[in-house]
Each structure stands twice: as structure tokens, then as C-alpha cells.
Amino acid sequence: MLKRDQSWAQLTDGFKWDLPPQLNMAAQACDDWVKSDPTRTAIIDLTAGARRDIDFATLQALSAQVQAALVARGVGAGDRVGVLLSQSVLC
């Protein structure tokens, strides 16, 4: 546990991130959860005035729809895409 009286050097000496050479954030945020517990709640959507729980399987399906739409428009691996959407799960 970190203590308030530790110096910067004490906090940082020996610290190391344990990151793999390649990291897929989408897999960590969604796909890995689908494998372990697809019915677990991923998002609690309150934008329509009533609570709607979105599980990881549904989130992955929605993500696949976005991916298909981008591919249909010619977007490929390595392309950069800016997305501006509402805060709702379903636009």
C-alpha cells in the first residue's frame, strides 16, 4: 500500500508495467468478458428514463454492427476513425 510520506523515488523505484507486446483494449473491455460471462452486465443505460442493462454478449453484437458498417464504408485495419455519438447505447 502507498503511504503519504513516501518520496517520488520510493513510489517509482522498481515499478514496472506488466504489459504484453501487443494489447487489444477492445478484447479486454468486451470480448474477454463474453468468453467468461456473456450475461454479466456491461453497461447500465439510463438515457431513456428507465434502466436498461446491456450484457457483454449484447455489447459485442452492437460492436460487430459498428464494425460491419465501417468495413462496408471501406475502413480497414490501421485506418483511424473518429466517432461522435450520443451517450445512449442505441443511437
C-alpha positions in Angstrom: 0.0 0.0 0.0 1.2 3.5 -0.8 1.9 5.8 2.1 1.6 9.6 2.0 5.0 10.2 3.4 6.8 8.2 0.6 9.0 10.2 -1.7 8.6 10.1 -5.5 11.6 7.8 -5.8 10.2 5.4 -3.2 7.0 5.3 -5.1 8.6 4.7 -8.5 11.7 2.7 -7.8 11.1 -0.9 -9.0 7.7 -0.1 -10.5 7.1 -1.7 -13.8 4.0 -2.1 -16.0 3.3 -5.7 -16.9 2.1 -5.2 -20.5 2.3 -7.6 -23.3 4.0 -6.6 -26.6 0.5 -6.2 -28.2 -2.6 -5.1 -26.3 -6.1 -5.2 -27.7 -8.2 -2.9 -25.5 -11.5 -3.9 -27.2 -10.8 -7.6 -26.3 -10.0 -6.7 -22.7 -13.1 -4.5 -22.4 -15.6 -6.8 -24.1 -14.5 -9.9 -25.8 -12.7 -11.5 -22.8 -15.8 -10.9 -20.7 -18.1 -12.5 -23.3 -15.9 -15.7 -23.0 -16.1 -15.8 -19.2 -19.6 -14.5 -18.5 -21.7 -13.2 -21.5 -24.7 -12.4 -19.3 -22.8 -10.1 -17.0 -23.9 -6.5 -17.1 -21.5 -4.4 -19.2 -23.5 -1.1 -19.3 -26.3 0.3 -17.3 -28.2 2.7 -19.7 -30.4 5.3 -18.1 -30.6 7.6 -21.1 -34.3 6.7 -22.0 -35.5 7.5 -18.4 -35.7 3.9 -17.5 -32.9 1.5 -16.6 -31.7 -0.9 -19.3 -29.0 -3.4 -18.6 -26.8 -4.3 -21.5 -24.8 -7.5 -21.1 -21.5 -8.3 -22.6 -23.0 -10.5 -25.3 -25.2 -7.7 -26.5 -22.4 -5.2 -26.3 -20.3 -7.4 -28.5 -23.2 -7.8 -31.0 -23.6 -4.0 -31.1 -19.8 -3.6 -31.6 -19.9 -6.1 -34.5 -22.7 -4.0 -36.2 -20.5 -0.9 -35.9 -17.5 -2.9 -37.3 -19.6 -4.1 -40.3 -20.8 -0.6 -41.1 -17.2 0.7 -41.1 -16.0 -2.1 -43.2 -18.9 -1.5 -45.7 -17.6 2.1 -46.0 -14.1 0.9 -46.8 -12.5 1.3 -43.4 -9.7 -1.2 -42.9 -7.1 -2.3 -40.4 -4.8 0.6 -39.5 -7.3 3.3 -40.5 -8.1 6.0 -38.0 -11.7 6.7 -37.3 -13.3 9.4 -35.2 -16.7 8.7 -33.8 -19.2 11.2 -32.4 -22.3 9.5 -30.9 -24.8 10.2 -28.2 -24.4 8.7 -24.7 -27.1 6.2 -25.4 -26.3 2.5 -26.1 -28.6 2.6 -29.1 -28.4 5.8 -31.2 
